[in-house]
Amino acid sequence: MNFGSQTMKKTRLIARKPSEAINSSRVERVDLQKRKHEVILPHDVLVRYLYAPGDLEGGKIRHATDPIWSLSVHQINSSVRAPNQPVIYYLDDGPKRAFVKEELQIVR
């Protein structure tokens, strides 16, 4: 595939050319940050969680991309770590769903 004078190069996210990725049945991303060195949040940290779409009923109309953090503060109940997967966190007295680190906001 050619766009003008530029040839398609490998992308950093999948380390393949887009034309190769389109023809593949499965595409895995390259892990830019090594997960085995990921810092696990301690259980005594207080956090707020990011609402999932549809969790917050009523209120003003917001864009789908606006982050909406919980008003309540929670402690981490447990964390689960699997090979080649992000660390999953569960909260005390919070929603019964799992969270990744990017969905938690540390409260000092």
PDB file as gemmi writes it, atoms N, CA and C in Angstrom:
CRYST1    1.000    1.000    1.000  90.00  90.00  90.00 P 1                      
ATOM      1  N   MET A   1       0.840  -1.166   0.000  1.00  0.00           N  
ATOM      2  CA  MET A   1       0.000   0.000   0.000  1.00  0.00           C  
ATOM      3  C   MET A   1       0.889   1.234   0.000  1.00  0.00           C  
ATOM      4  N   ASN A   2       0.627   2.147  -0.879  1.00  0.00           N  
ATOM      5  CA  ASN A   2       1.410   3.373  -0.986  1.00  0.00           C  
ATOM      6  C   ASN A   2       0.514   4.587  -0.826  1.00  0.00           C  
ATOM      7  N   PHE A   3       0.947   5.523  -0.018  1.00  0.00           N  
ATOM      8  CA  PHE A   3       0.259   6.800   0.109  1.00  0.00           C  
ATOM      9  C   PHE A   3       1.242   7.854  -0.367  1.00  0.00           C  
ATOM     10  N   GLY A   4       1.084   8.301  -1.588  1.00  0.00           N  
ATOM     11  CA  GLY A   4       2.019   9.276  -2.134  1.00  0.00           C  
ATOM     12  C   GLY A   4       3.386   8.652  -2.290  1.00  0.00           C  
ATOM     13  N   SER A   5       4.410   9.344  -1.813  1.00  0.00           N  
ATOM     14  CA  SER A   5       5.771   8.839  -1.927  1.00  0.00           C  
ATOM     15  C   SER A   5       6.187   8.025  -0.702  1.00  0.00           C  
ATOM     16  N   GLN A   6       5.322   7.957   0.319  1.00  0.00           N  
ATOM     17  CA  GLN A   6       5.679   7.233   1.528  1.00  0.00           C  
ATOM     18  C   GLN A   6       5.297   5.760   1.393  1.00  0.00           C  
ATOM     19  N   THR A   7       6.170   4.903   1.832  1.00  0.00           N  
ATOM     20  CA  THR A   7       5.834   3.484   1.888  1.00  0.00           C  
ATOM     21  C   THR A   7       5.376   3.171   3.300  1.00  0.00           C  
ATOM     22  N   MET A   8       4.568   2.174   3.440  1.00  0.00           N  
ATOM     23  CA  MET A   8       4.051   1.813   4.751  1.00  0.00           C  
ATOM     24  C   MET A   8       5.151   1.150   5.564  1.00  0.00           C  
ATOM     25  N   LYS A   9       5.363   1.658   6.762  1.00  0.00           N  
ATOM     26  CA  LYS A   9       6.375   1.129   7.665  1.00  0.00           C  
ATOM     27  C   LYS A   9       5.706   0.343   8.772  1.00  0.00           C  
ATOM     28  N   LYS A  10       6.519  -0.391   9.501  1.00  0.00           N  
ATOM     29  CA  LYS A  10       6.012  -1.124  10.650  1.00  0.00           C  
ATOM     30  C   LYS A  10       5.556  -0.138  11.712  1.00  0.00           C  
ATOM     31  N   THR A  11       4.445  -0.445  12.345  1.00  0.00           N  
ATOM     32  CA  THR A  11       3.974   0.399  13.428  1.00  0.00           C  
ATOM     33  C   THR A  11       4.598  -0.073  14.734  1.00  0.00           C  
ATOM     34  N   ARG A  12       4.762   0.853  15.664  1.00  0.00           N  
ATOM     35  CA  ARG A  12       5.377   0.492  16.949  1.00  0.00           C  
ATOM     36  C   ARG A  12       4.452  -0.375  17.787  1.00  0.00           C  
ATOM     37  N   LEU A  13       3.165  -0.195  17.655  1.00  0.00           N  
ATOM     38  CA  LEU A  13       2.217  -0.902  18.505  1.00  0.00           C  
ATOM     39  C   LEU A  13       2.150  -2.399  18.202  1.00  0.00           C  
ATOM     40  N   ILE A  14       2.227  -2.769  16.920  1.00  0.00           N  
ATOM     41  CA  ILE A  14       2.121  -4.184  16.577  1.00  0.00           C  
ATOM     42  C   ILE A  14       3.385  -4.728  15.921  1.00  0.00           C  
ATOM     43  N   ALA A  15       4.365  -3.881  15.666  1.00  0.00           N  
ATOM     44  CA  ALA A  15       5.647  -4.258  15.056  1.00  0.00           C  
ATOM     45  C   ALA A  15       5.456  -4.990  13.725  1.00  0.00           C  
ATOM     46  N   ARG A  16       4.439  -4.590  12.983  1.00  0.00           N  
ATOM     47  CA  ARG A  16       4.173  -5.153  11.663  1.00  0.00           C  
ATOM     48  C   ARG A  16       3.655  -4.053  10.760  1.00  0.00           C  
ATOM     49  N   LYS A  17       3.746  -4.297   9.469  1.00  0.00           N  
ATOM     50  CA  LYS A  17       3.156  -3.365   8.517  1.00  0.00           C  
ATOM     51  C   LYS A  17       1.641  -3.528   8.558  1.00  0.00           C  
ATOM     52  N   PRO A  18       0.901  -2.434   8.390  1.00  0.00           N  
ATOM     53  CA  PRO A  18      -0.559  -2.538   8.402  1.00  0.00           C  
ATOM     54  C   PRO A  18      -1.098  -3.534   7.369  1.00  0.00           C  
ATOM     55  N   SER A  19      -0.490  -3.592   6.207  1.00  0.00           N  
ATOM     56  CA  SER A  19      -0.966  -4.532   5.180  1.00  0.00           C  
ATOM     57  C   SER A  19      -0.794  -5.984   5.622  1.00  0.00           C  
ATOM     58  N   GLU A  20       0.255  -6.266   6.402  1.00  0.00           N  
ATOM     59  CA  GLU A  20       0.451  -7.620   6.929  1.00  0.00           C  
ATOM     60  C   GLU A  20      -0.572  -7.919   8.018  1.00  0.00           C  
ATOM     61  N   ALA A  21      -0.859  -6.932   8.852  1.00  0.00           N  
ATOM     62  CA  ALA A  21      -1.797  -7.126   9.957  1.00  0.00           C  
ATOM     63  C   ALA A  21      -3.218  -7.357   9.446  1.00  0.00           C  
ATOM     64  N   ILE A  22      -3.598  -6.686   8.382  1.00  0.00           N  
ATOM     65  CA  ILE A  22      -4.941  -6.843   7.820  1.00  0.00           C  
ATOM     66  C   ILE A  22      -5.158  -8.271   7.335  1.00  0.00           C  
ATOM     67  N   ASN A  23      -4.133  -8.877   6.773  1.00  0.00           N  
ATOM     68  CA  ASN A  23      -4.254 -10.228   6.237  1.00  0.00           C  
ATOM     69  C   ASN A  23      -4.139 -11.311   7.305  1.00  0.00           C  
ATOM     70  N   SER A  24      -3.795 -10.953   8.525  1.00  0.00           N  
ATOM     71  CA  SER A  24      -3.648 -11.930   9.607  1.00  0.00           C  
ATOM     72  C   SER A  24      -4.973 -12.164  10.308  1.00  0.00           C  
ATOM     73  N   SER A  25      -5.126 -13.359  10.848  1.00  0.00           N  
ATOM     74  CA  SER A  25      -6.346 -13.649  11.605  1.00  0.00           C  
ATOM     75  C   SER A  25      -6.236 -13.144  13.045  1.00  0.00           C  
ATOM     76  N   ARG A  26      -5.012 -12.966  13.540  1.00  0.00           N  
ATOM     77  CA  ARG A  26      -4.808 -12.489  14.908  1.00  0.00           C  
ATOM     78  C   ARG A  26      -3.609 -11.550  14.937  1.00  0.00           C  
ATOM     79  N   VAL A  27      -3.781 -10.415  15.620  1.00  0.00           N  
ATOM     80  CA  VAL A  27      -2.710  -9.437  15.754  1.00  0.00           C  
ATOM     81  C   VAL A  27      -2.507  -9.151  17.222  1.00  0.00           C  
ATOM     82  N   GLU A  28      -1.297  -9.340  17.718  1.00  0.00           N  
ATOM     83  CA  GLU A  28      -0.986  -9.038  19.107  1.00  0.00           C  
ATOM     84  C   GLU A  28      -0.114  -7.805  19.151  1.00  0.00           C  
ATOM     85  N   ARG A  29      -0.339  -6.996  20.162  1.00  0.00           N  
ATOM     86  CA  ARG A  29       0.451  -5.781  20.285  1.00  0.00           C  
ATOM     87  C   ARG A  29       1.773  -6.083  20.981  1.00  0.00           C  
ATOM     88  N   VAL A  30       2.747  -5.266  20.709  1.00  0.00           N  
ATOM     89  CA  VAL A  30       4.038  -5.372  21.362  1.00  0.00           C  
ATOM     90  C   VAL A  30       3.938  -4.660  22.692  1.00  0.00           C  
ATOM     91  N   ASP A  31       4.402  -5.277  23.742  1.00  0.00           N  
ATOM     92  CA  ASP A  31       4.328  -4.673  25.070  1.00  0.00           C  
ATOM     93  C   ASP A  31       5.431  -3.627  25.185  1.00  0.00           C  
ATOM     94  N   LEU A  32       5.041  -2.355  25.127  1.00  0.00           N  
ATOM     95  CA  LEU A  32       6.019  -1.275  25.183  1.00  0.00           C  
ATOM     96  C   LEU A  32       6.607  -1.121  26.574  1.00  0.00           C  
ATOM     97  N   GLN A  33       5.816  -1.398  27.584  1.00  0.00           N  
ATOM     98  CA  GLN A  33       6.300  -1.351  28.958  1.00  0.00           C  
ATOM     99  C   GLN A  33       6.273  -2.782  29.479  1.00  0.00           C  
ATOM    100  N   LYS A  34       7.365  -3.236  29.985  1.00  0.00           N  
ATOM    101  CA  LYS A  34       7.440  -4.606  30.468  1.00  0.00           C  
ATOM    102  C   LYS A  34       6.535  -4.779  31.687  1.00  0.00           C  
ATOM    103  N   ARG A  35       5.548  -5.644  31.568  1.00  0.00           N  
ATOM    104  CA  ARG A  35       4.582  -5.844  32.645  1.00  0.00           C  
ATOM    105  C   ARG A  35       5.185  -6.565  33.838  1.00  0.00           C  
ATOM    106  N   LYS A  36       6.232  -7.338  33.636  1.00  0.00           N  
ATOM    107  CA  LYS A  36       6.787  -8.056  34.776  1.00  0.00           C  
ATOM    108  C   LYS A  36       7.452  -7.108  35.768  1.00  0.00           C  
ATOM    109  N   HIS A  37       7.724  -5.881  35.361  1.00  0.00           N  
ATOM    110  CA  HIS A  37       8.302  -4.891  36.258  1.00  0.00           C  
ATOM    111  C   HIS A  37       7.256  -3.893  36.737  1.00  0.00           C  
ATOM    112  N   GLU A  38       6.001  -4.167  36.445  1.00  0.00           N  
ATOM    113  CA  GLU A  38       4.925  -3.268  36.847  1.00  0.00           C  
ATOM    114  C   GLU A  38       4.792  -3.247  38.368  1.00  0.00           C  
ATOM    115  N   VAL A  39       4.675  -2.063  38.915  1.00  0.00           N  
ATOM    116  CA  VAL A  39       4.546  -1.902  40.360  1.00  0.00           C  
ATOM    117  C   VAL A  39       3.102  -2.199  40.751  1.00  0.00           C  
ATOM    118  N   ILE A  40       2.923  -3.086  41.717  1.00  0.00           N  
ATOM    119  CA  ILE A  40       1.594  -3.423  42.206  1.00  0.00           C  
ATOM    120  C   ILE A  40       1.246  -2.458  43.337  1.00  0.00           C  
ATOM    121  N   LEU A  41       0.046  -1.898  43.277  1.00  0.00           N  
ATOM    122  CA  LEU A  41      -0.388  -0.968  44.319  1.00  0.00           C  
ATOM    123  C   LEU A  41      -0.580  -1.723  45.629  1.00  0.00           C  
ATOM    124  N   PRO A  42      -0.103  -1.171  46.759  1.00  0.00           N  
ATOM    125  CA  PRO A  42      -0.302  -1.840  48.049  1.00  0.00           C  
ATOM    126  C   PRO A  42      -1.768  -1.774  48.484  1.00  0.00           C  
ATOM    127  N   HIS A  43      -2.147  -2.654  49.409  1.00  0.00           N  
ATOM    128  CA  HIS A  43      -3.539  -2.741  49.848  1.00  0.00           C  
ATOM    129  C   HIS A  43      -3.969  -1.574  50.720  1.00  0.00           C  
ATOM    130  N   ASP A  44      -3.047  -0.822  51.298  1.00  0.00           N  
ATOM    131  CA  ASP A  44      -3.432   0.286  52.176  1.00  0.00           C  
ATOM    132  C   ASP A  44      -3.612   1.607  51.425  1.00  0.00           C  
ATOM    133  N   VAL A  45      -3.486   1.599  50.123  1.00  0.00           N  
ATOM    134  CA  VAL A  45      -3.646   2.809  49.314  1.00  0.00           C  
ATOM    135  C   VAL A  45      -5.138   3.101  49.153  1.00  0.00           C  
ATOM    136  N   LEU A  46      -5.506   4.366  49.272  1.00  0.00           N  
ATOM    137  CA  LEU A  46      -6.884   4.787  49.040  1.00  0.00           C  
ATOM    138  C   LEU A  46      -7.018   5.241  47.587  1.00  0.00           C  
ATOM    139  N   VAL A  47      -8.069   4.764  46.926  1.00  0.00           N  
ATOM    140  CA  VAL A  47      -8.242   5.060  45.503  1.00  0.00           C  
ATOM    141  C   VAL A  47      -9.683   5.439  45.198  1.00  0.00           C  
ATOM    142  N   ARG A  48      -9.852   6.145  44.097  1.00  0.00           N  
ATOM    143  CA  ARG A  48     -11.150   6.359  43.465  1.00  0.00           C  
ATOM    144  C   ARG A  48     -11.123   5.568  42.176  1.00  0.00           C  
ATOM    145  N   TYR A  49     -12.276   5.133  41.723  1.00  0.00           N  
ATOM    146  CA  TYR A  49     -12.320   4.351  40.490  1.00  0.00           C  
ATOM    147  C   TYR A  49     -13.011   5.123  39.379  1.00  0.00           C  
ATOM    148  N   LEU A  50     -12.698   4.745  38.168  1.00  0.00           N  
ATOM    149  CA  LEU A  50     -13.290   5.357  36.985  1.00  0.00           C  
ATOM    150  C   LEU A  50     -14.607   4.656  36.699  1.00  0.00           C  
ATOM    151  N   TYR A  51     -15.685   5.443  36.606  1.00  0.00           N  
ATOM    152  CA  TYR A  51     -16.983   4.853  36.306  1.00  0.00           C  
ATOM    153  C   TYR A  51     -16.956   4.223  34.925  1.00  0.00           C  
ATOM    154  N   ALA A  52     -17.610   3.091  34.796  1.00  0.00           N  
ATOM    155  CA  ALA A  52     -17.802   2.472  33.488  1.00  0.00           C  
ATOM    156  C   ALA A  52     -18.934   3.217  32.788  1.00  0.00           C  
ATOM    157  N   PRO A  53     -18.976   3.203  31.461  1.00  0.00           N  
ATOM    158  CA  PRO A  53     -20.081   3.878  30.771  1.00  0.00           C  
ATOM    159  C   PRO A  53     -21.422   3.329  31.251  1.00  0.00           C  
ATOM    160  N   GLY A  54     -22.323   4.214  31.630  1.00  0.00           N  
ATOM    161  CA  GLY A  54     -23.636   3.812  32.101  1.00  0.00           C  
ATOM    162  C   GLY A  54     -23.723   3.621  33.605  1.00  0.00           C  
ATOM    163  N   ASP A  55     -22.603   3.643  34.334  1.00  0.00           N  
ATOM    164  CA  ASP A  55     -22.634   3.490  35.791  1.00  0.00           C  
ATOM    165  C   ASP A  55     -23.248   4.698  36.466  1.00  0.00           C  
ATOM    166  N   LEU A  56     -22.958   5.881  35.987  1.00  0.00           N  
ATOM    167  CA  LEU A  56     -23.433   7.113  36.604  1.00  0.00           C  
ATOM    168  C   LEU A  56     -24.736   7.525  35.937  1.00  0.00           C  
ATOM    169  N   GLU A  57     -25.825   7.375  36.635  1.00  0.00           N  
ATOM    170  CA  GLU A  57     -27.128   7.717  36.086  1.00  0.00           C  
ATOM    171  C   GLU A  57     -27.443   9.184  36.377  1.00  0.00           C  
ATOM    172  N   GLY A  58     -28.153   9.829  35.478  1.00  0.00           N  
ATOM    173  CA  GLY A  58     -28.561  11.219  35.682  1.00  0.00           C  
ATOM    174  C   GLY A  58     -27.378  12.172  35.542  1.00  0.00           C  
ATOM    175  N   GLY A  59     -27.527  13.383  36.083  1.00  0.00           N  
ATOM    176  CA  GLY A  59     -26.460  14.362  36.006  1.00  0.00           C  
ATOM    177  C   GLY A  59     -26.433  15.037  34.653  1.00  0.00           C  
ATOM    178  N   LYS A  60     -25.361  15.803  34.412  1.00  0.00           N  
ATOM    179  CA  LYS A  60     -25.282  16.507  33.144  1.00  0.00           C  
ATOM    180  C   LYS A  60     -24.846  15.577  32.022  1.00  0.00           C  
ATOM    181  N   ILE A  61     -25.130  16.006  30.832  1.00  0.00           N  
ATOM    182  CA  ILE A  61     -24.716  15.242  29.656  1.00  0.00           C  
ATOM    183  C   ILE A  61     -23.213  15.441  29.488  1.00  0.00           C  
ATOM    184  N   ARG A  62     -22.510  14.345  29.315  1.00  0.00           N  
ATOM    185  CA  ARG A  62     -21.062  14.390  29.171  1.00  0.00           C  
ATOM    186  C   ARG A  62     -20.659  13.696  27.882  1.00  0.00           C  
ATOM    187  N   HIS A  63     -19.461  13.998  27.455  1.00  0.00           N  
ATOM    188  CA  HIS A  63     -18.910  13.301  26.300  1.00  0.00           C  
ATOM    189  C   HIS A  63     -18.484  11.908  26.726  1.00  0.00           C  
ATOM    190  N   ALA A  64     -18.476  10.980  25.811  1.00  0.00           N  
ATOM    191  CA  ALA A  64     -18.105   9.601  26.131  1.00  0.00           C  
ATOM    192  C   ALA A  64     -16.649   9.503  26.568  1.00  0.00           C  
ATOM    193  N   THR A  65     -15.833  10.453  26.159  1.00  0.00           N  
ATOM    194  CA  THR A  65     -14.411  10.390  26.497  1.00  0.00           C  
ATOM    195  C   THR A  65     -14.054  11.109  27.788  1.00  0.00           C  
ATOM    196  N   ASP A  66     -15.018  11.774  28.424  1.00  0.00           N  
ATOM    197  CA  ASP A  66     -14.741  12.465  29.689  1.00  0.00           C  
ATOM    198  C   ASP A  66     -14.545  11.457  30.812  1.00  0.00           C  
ATOM    199  N   PRO A  67     -13.431  11.532  31.549  1.00  0.00           N  
ATOM    200  CA  PRO A  67     -13.276  10.625  32.687  1.00  0.00           C  
ATOM    201  C   PRO A  67     -14.157  11.082  33.840  1.00  0.00           C  
ATOM    202  N   ILE A  68     -14.871  10.142  34.452  1.00  0.00           N  
ATOM    203  CA  ILE A  68     -15.731  10.447  35.581  1.00  0.00           C  
ATOM    204  C   ILE A  68     -15.276   9.557  36.731  1.00  0.00           C  
ATOM    205  N   TRP A  69     -14.691  10.175  37.762  1.00  0.00           N  
ATOM    206  CA  TRP A  69     -14.166   9.431  38.905  1.00  0.00           C  
ATOM    207  C   TRP A  69     -15.212   9.346  39.999  1.00  0.00           C  
ATOM    208  N   SER A  70     -15.185   8.267  40.740  1.00  0.00           N  
ATOM    209  CA  SER A  70     -16.127   8.087  41.839  1.00  0.00           C  
ATOM    210  C   SER A  70     -15.878   9.145  42.907  1.00  0.00           C  
ATOM    211  N   LEU A  71     -16.920   9.517  43.632  1.00  0.00           N  
ATOM    212  CA  LEU A  71     -16.772  10.461  44.728  1.00  0.00           C  
ATOM    213  C   LEU A  71     -16.325   9.744  45.993  1.00  0.00           C  
ATOM    214  N   SER A  72     -16.660   8.467  46.097  1.00  0.00           N  
ATOM    215  CA  SER A  72     -16.283   7.687  47.271  1.00  0.00           C  
ATOM    216  C   SER A  72     -14.850   7.173  47.136  1.00  0.00           C  
ATOM    217  N   VAL A  73     -14.211   6.980  48.275  1.00  0.00           N  
ATOM    218  CA  VAL A  73     -12.820   6.524  48.325  1.00  0.00           C  
ATOM    219  C   VAL A  73     -12.822   5.096  48.878  1.00  0.00           C  
ATOM    220  N   HIS A  74     -12.014   4.229  48.275  1.00  0.00           N  
ATOM    221  CA  HIS A  74     -11.996   2.817  48.645  1.00  0.00           C  
ATOM    222  C   HIS A  74     -10.568   2.330  48.848  1.00  0.00           C  
ATOM    223  N   GLN A  75     -10.452   1.233  49.599  1.00  0.00           N  
ATOM    224  CA  GLN A  75      -9.167   0.548  49.747  1.00  0.00           C  
ATOM    225  C   GLN A  75      -9.152  -0.639  48.811  1.00  0.00           C  
ATOM    226  N   ILE A  76      -7.959  -1.065  48.423  1.00  0.00           N  
ATOM    227  CA  ILE A  76      -7.822  -2.227  47.562  1.00  0.00           C  
ATOM    228  C   ILE A  76      -8.005  -3.477  48.416  1.00  0.00           C  
ATOM    229  N   ASN A  77      -8.921  -4.338  48.013  1.00  0.00           N  
ATOM    230  CA  ASN A  77      -9.194  -5.569  48.729  1.00  0.00           C  
ATOM    231  C   ASN A  77      -8.199  -6.655  48.325  1.00  0.00           C  
ATOM    232  N   SER A  78      -8.020  -6.838  47.025  1.00  0.00           N  
ATOM    233  CA  SER A  78      -7.085  -7.854  46.536  1.00  0.00           C  
ATOM    234  C   SER A  78      -6.596  -7.482  45.150  1.00  0.00           C  
ATOM    235  N   SER A  79      -5.508  -8.117  44.752  1.00  0.00           N  
ATOM    236  CA  SER A  79      -4.969  -7.919  43.410  1.00  0.00           C  
ATOM    237  C   SER A  79      -4.590  -9.275  42.843  1.00  0.00           C  
ATOM    238  N   VAL A  80      -4.771  -9.423  41.542  1.00  0.00           N  
ATOM    239  CA  VAL A  80      -4.484 -10.676  40.858  1.00  0.00           C  
ATOM    240  C   VAL A  80      -3.507 -10.383  39.729  1.00  0.00           C  
ATOM    241  N   ARG A  81      -2.482 -11.207  39.638  1.00  0.00           N  
ATOM    242  CA  ARG A  81      -1.477 -11.017  38.599  1.00  0.00           C  
ATOM    243  C   ARG A  81      -1.337 -12.309  37.810  1.00  0.00           C  
ATOM    244  N   ALA A  82      -1.501 -12.227  36.501  1.00  0.00           N  
ATOM    245  CA  ALA A  82      -1.344 -13.368  35.607  1.00  0.00           C  
ATOM    246  C   ALA A  82      -0.216 -13.059  34.625  1.00  0.00           C  
ATOM    247  N   PRO A  83       0.470 -14.080  34.133  1.00  0.00           N  
ATOM    248  CA  PRO A  83       1.557 -13.839  33.185  1.00  0.00           C  
ATOM    249  C   PRO A  83       1.060 -13.118  31.929  1.00  0.00           C  
ATOM    250  N   ASN A  84       1.812 -12.129  31.495  1.00  0.00           N  
ATOM    251  CA  ASN A  84       1.525 -11.349  30.284  1.00  0.00           C  
ATOM    252  C   ASN A  84       0.168 -10.641  30.317  1.00  0.00           C  
ATOM    253  N   GLN A  85      -0.336 -10.351  31.512  1.00  0.00           N  
ATOM    254  CA  GLN A  85      -1.594  -9.638  31.677  1.00  0.00           C  
ATOM    255  C   GLN A  85      -1.388  -8.509  32.682  1.00  0.00           C  
ATOM    256  N   PRO A  86      -2.190  -7.450  32.603  1.00  0.00           N  
ATOM    257  CA  PRO A  86      -2.070  -6.386  33.609  1.00  0.00           C  
ATOM    258  C   PRO A  86      -2.558  -6.878  34.967  1.00  0.00           C  
ATOM    259  N   VAL A  87      -2.126  -6.212  36.017  1.00  0.00           N  
ATOM    260  CA  VAL A  87      -2.574  -6.543  37.369  1.00  0.00           C  
ATOM    261  C   VAL A  87      -4.027  -6.099  37.502  1.00  0.00           C  
ATOM    262  N   ILE A  88      -4.857  -6.974  38.068  1.00  0.00           N  
ATOM    263  CA  ILE A  88      -6.282  -6.709  38.254  1.00  0.00           C  
ATOM    264  C   ILE A  88      -6.518  -6.418  39.737  1.00  0.00           C  
ATOM    265  N   TYR A  89      -7.284  -5.373  40.026  1.00  0.00           N  
ATOM    266  CA  TYR A  89      -7.555  -4.963  41.403  1.00  0.00           C  
ATOM    267  C   TYR A  89      -9.052  -5.071  41.702  1.00  0.00           C  
ATOM    268  N   TYR A  90      -9.358  -5.486  42.937  1.00  0.00           N  
ATOM    269  CA  TYR A  90     -10.720  -5.502  43.452  1.00  0.00           C  
ATOM    270  C   TYR A  90     -10.763  -4.584  44.668  1.00  0.00           C  
ATOM    271  N   LEU A  91     -11.876  -3.864  44.841  1.00  0.00           N  
ATOM    272  CA  LEU A  91     -11.977  -2.851  45.889  1.00  0.00           C  
ATOM    273  C   LEU A  91     -12.879  -3.301  47.030  1.00  0.00           C  
ATOM    274  N   ASP A  92     -12.568  -2.816  48.257  1.00  0.00           N  
ATOM    275  CA  ASP A  92     -13.442  -3.012  49.415  1.00  0.00           C  
ATOM    276  C   ASP A  92     -14.644  -2.089  49.277  1.00  0.00           C  
ATOM    277  N   ASP A  93     -15.823  -2.590  49.536  1.00  0.00           N  
ATOM    278  CA  ASP A  93     -17.059  -1.800  49.536  1.00  0.00           C  
ATOM    279  C   ASP A  93     -17.259  -1.010  48.246  1.00  0.00           C  
ATOM    280  N   GLY A  94     -16.715  -1.486  47.156  1.00  0.00           N  
ATOM    281  CA  GLY A  94     -16.880  -0.827  45.871  1.00  0.00           C  
ATOM    282  C   GLY A  94     -17.654  -1.728  44.927  1.00  0.00           C  
ATOM    283  N   PRO A  95     -17.669  -1.402  43.661  1.00  0.00           N  
ATOM    284  CA  PRO A  95     -18.335  -2.271  42.697  1.00  0.00           C  
ATOM    285  C   PRO A  95     -17.666  -3.646  42.682  1.00  0.00           C  
ATOM    286  N   LYS A  96     -18.415  -4.637  42.325  1.00  0.00           N  
ATOM    287  CA  LYS A  96     -17.897  -6.016  42.331  1.00  0.00           C  
ATOM    288  C   LYS A  96     -17.165  -6.363  41.041  1.00  0.00           C  
ATOM    289  N   ARG A  97     -16.806  -5.365  40.273  1.00  0.00           N  
ATOM    290  CA  ARG A  97     -16.043  -5.622  39.044  1.00  0.00           C  
ATOM    291  C   ARG A  97     -14.565  -5.378  39.291  1.00  0.00           C  
ATOM    292  N   ALA A  98     -13.739  -5.808  38.364  1.00  0.00           N  
ATOM    293  CA  ALA A  98     -12.288  -5.662  38.475  1.00  0.00           C  
ATOM    294  C   ALA A  98     -11.832  -4.371  37.803  1.00  0.00           C  
ATOM    295  N   PHE A  99     -10.676  -3.866  38.239  1.00  0.00           N  
ATOM    296  CA  PHE A  99     -10.104  -2.644  37.691  1.00  0.00           C  
ATOM    297  C   PHE A  99      -8.636  -2.880  37.350  1.00  0.00           C  
ATOM    298  N   VAL A 100      -8.144  -2.190  36.330  1.00  0.00           N  
ATOM    299  CA  VAL A 100      -6.710  -2.142  36.068  1.00  0.00           C  
ATOM    300  C   VAL A 100      -6.190  -0.832  36.647  1.00  0.00           C  
ATOM    301  N   LYS A 101      -4.882  -0.708  36.742  1.00  0.00           N  
ATOM    302  CA  LYS A 101      -4.277   0.455  37.395  1.00  0.00           C  
ATOM    303  C   LYS A 101      -4.702   1.775  36.770  1.00  0.00           C  
ATOM    304  N   GLU A 102      -4.875   1.790  35.456  1.00  0.00           N  
ATOM    305  CA  GLU A 102      -5.260   3.024  34.749  1.00  0.00           C  
ATOM    306  C   GLU A 102      -6.670   3.470  35.102  1.00  0.00           C  
ATOM    307  N   GLU A 103      -7.497   2.576  35.663  1.00  0.00           N  
ATOM    308  CA  GLU A 103      -8.855   2.933  36.044  1.00  0.00           C  
ATOM    309  C   GLU A 103      -8.963   3.339  37.512  1.00  0.00           C  
ATOM    310  N   LEU A 104      -7.816   3.437  38.193  1.00  0.00           N  
ATOM    311  CA  LEU A 104      -7.802   3.829  39.595  1.00  0.00           C  
ATOM    312  C   LEU A 104      -7.029   5.129  39.769  1.00  0.00           C  
ATOM    313  N   GLN A 105      -7.528   6.000  40.612  1.00  0.00           N  
ATOM    314  CA  GLN A 105      -6.869   7.269  40.908  1.00  0.00           C  
ATOM    315  C   GLN A 105      -6.461   7.234  42.379  1.00  0.00           C  
ATOM    316  N   ILE A 106      -5.175   7.338  42.632  1.00  0.00           N  
ATOM    317  CA  ILE A 106      -4.665   7.284  44.002  1.00  0.00           C  
ATOM    318  C   ILE A 106      -5.007   8.586  44.711  1.00  0.00           C  
ATOM    319  N   VAL A 107      -5.559   8.448  45.924  1.00  0.00           N  
ATOM    320  CA  VAL A 107      -5.917   9.596  46.740  1.00  0.00           C  
ATOM    321  C   VAL A 107      -4.908   9.665  47.880  1.00  0.00           C  
ATOM    322  N   ARG A 108      -4.289  10.776  48.070  1.00  0.00           N  
ATOM    323  CA  ARG A 108      -3.261  10.905  49.123  1.00  0.00           C  
ATOM    324  C   ARG A 108      -3.869  11.367  50.411  1.00  0.00           C  
TER     325      ARG A 108                                                      
END                                                                             
